[in-house]
Amino acid sequence: MKFLGILAIFFFSQAYSEENSFTDSQCLNANYQTKIVHKGKPFGLFKNILEIKKEQCQIIIDQQTMKVLNNHWSIDVCRHPVHIKVGSDGVDVLKRESDCKKPTKSEAEFCSQMEEILRVIQDDGLIFADGEKEKMDSDHGKVYCTYLILQTYLQKGTVLNRFYDYEQVLPRFENNFKKAVVVPKPSVVPVPSH
């Protein structure tokens, strides 16, 4: 009986989270803009600013730290080959050639920029954004959507298509959780001593 209760709670929580969370296709097709501002180093004297603009497949990320250090990345997640455009004046194009586990000299710059983009989104976006990650109308939801898409495109090397109906393509924790199986613990019955 206890097992059935646990199982019912598990399925109810899954249904509730799926109803109130955006789908992979909704994330990919969304258009949004968000700006996350927080106090940075040293001593909170300067503001770190992260701006993300997403128009369907095109994602533009601008980061400003200490009012002088700026990063600008432009990534079209529906375009072959997998690549990152770096800079706003003179643009460098960095192509993905492998999974970055053991990058060659020519791949090192792409891998380094990919790691930097994902770090910036985590440290300046996911940690400081307001709202819930499951809600596309919150800043946290927009940053989370961006993070999932960039993991899929840059890390996995999957070129996306707005006209596909994706399900469980983006690497969410919930997707892994759905595959989990609840196994009841065997109940221990005391053996009467004689």
N, C-alpha and C positions, 0 to 999 in steps of 0.2 A: 504494500500500500504506500509506503514511504517513497519507493521508487517511482510509482505513478505520479505522485505529487511533484517530485523533482523533475520528472519528464514534462509534466504539464507546465511548470514554471519555465523550463527551458524553451519550449515551443512558443509560449505566450510572449516571452521576452524577445525571441527572434522575430515573431510577427510584428510586435510593436516597433522594434528597431528598424525593420524593413519598411514599415509604413511611414515612418518619420525621418527617413534618410533618403538622400538623393541617390539616383541610380548612376551607373557608369555612363550611360548615354546622356543623361541630363547634365552631368558634370562636363562631358566633352562638348556638348552643344551650348553650354551657358556662355553668356556675355556678361562680364562684370568688370568692375574696377574697385580696388581697395587700397587704402593707405594705412599702414601701421606705424605709429610713432611711439618710441620709448626712450627713456634716458639711458645713455651708454657710458662707456668708460671715457676718461677717468672721472671718478667721483660724481657721475651723473651730470656733468657740466654741459655735455653736448647731447644732442638728440640723434638717435639712429632712426632713419626713415626708410621704410620698405614700401614701394609702390608696385602693385601688380595690376596689369591690364590684360584682360583676356577677351578676345573676339573670336569665337568659335575655335579654330585650331591655332590661332596666333596668340602667343603668350609673350608679353613684354614685362621684364622685371628691372626695376631701377632701385639701387640701394645707395644711400648716402650715410656716411659715418663721419663724425667730427667736422661736418660742414665742408670738407675738402676731398675726402676720399669717395669717389663715385664709381659704381659698377653699373653697366647697362648690358642686358642680355635680351636677345630676341630669338624665340624658338617657335617654329611652325611644326607642331606635332603630327601633322598629316602629310608631311613632305619627305620624300626620299632624297638623298640618303639622310640618315639620322645626323643632325648637325646642330651647332650652336653658333649664332652670330654674336660676336662680342664687340662692344664699343658703340658709341653713338656718332662719332665723327668718321674716323677711318674704321671700317668694319673688317674684323678678322673672322673667317669662317673656319670652324673646327669640326671635322667629320669624325664620327664614331667608326672605328675599324674593328674593334673587338669588345669584349666584356670588361675590360680594364682590370682584370685580375693580375695580369703581368703585362702592363703596357710597354710597347716598344717606344723608342724615342719619338717617333712621329705621332703616336697616340697619347703620349704623356700630357700634352697641353689640353686635349679634349677631356681626358679623365680628370685632370686637375680642376678645370672649369666646371665640370659636372658636379664634382664633390663640393666645390665652393657654392654653387647655386643651391644645392640641396641643404647645405649647412646654413646658408643665409635664410632660406625659407623656414627652416626649423627654428633657428636661434632668434631671428628678428620677426618672424611671422607666427608660427604655430604657438610659440611660448607666450607671445604678447597680444595676439588678436583676441578681440571680444567676441562672445557668442559661443554657439555650439558647433562642433565640427560637422554634425549631420545636417545642418540647416544652410542651404545655399544662399539664403538672404542675410546671413551673418558674416562678419569679416573672417571669423575662424573657419567657417564652411568654405568660403572662397579660397582661403590660403590652403586649406586641406585638399580641396579639389585640385588646385594647381600642383600641390606636392605629389598627389597620386598620379596625375597625368605625366608629370616629368619623370617620376620613377619608371613608369611604363615605357615612355619614349626613350629617355636617355640611358637608364640602367639596363632595361630588358632589350632595348633596340626594336621595340614594336612600333611600327608606323601605324597611326590610327586613321580612321575614316569616319567622318560625321554621319554617313548614311547607313552605317551598320548599327544594329541594335545590340550593344554590348551588355553582357552580364558577367560579372565576376572576372573582368579583365584587369581592372585597377587593383593594386596590391593592398587592399584594406585588411585590417585585423579581423573584421567581421567575416570576410570571405574564408579565412582560415578557420574561424570559429564554427562556421556552418558545417565544416567537414568533421568536426570533433564528435565523438560518440560518447555518450554518457553510459558508463558501465557501473552498475550498482556494486557497492561493497558487499561481500558475503556477510551475512549476519552470523555472529559467533554465538553458538548455543553452548551454555556451560554444561559440562558433563558432570552428572551427579557423582559424588565420591561415595564409595561404599565403606 
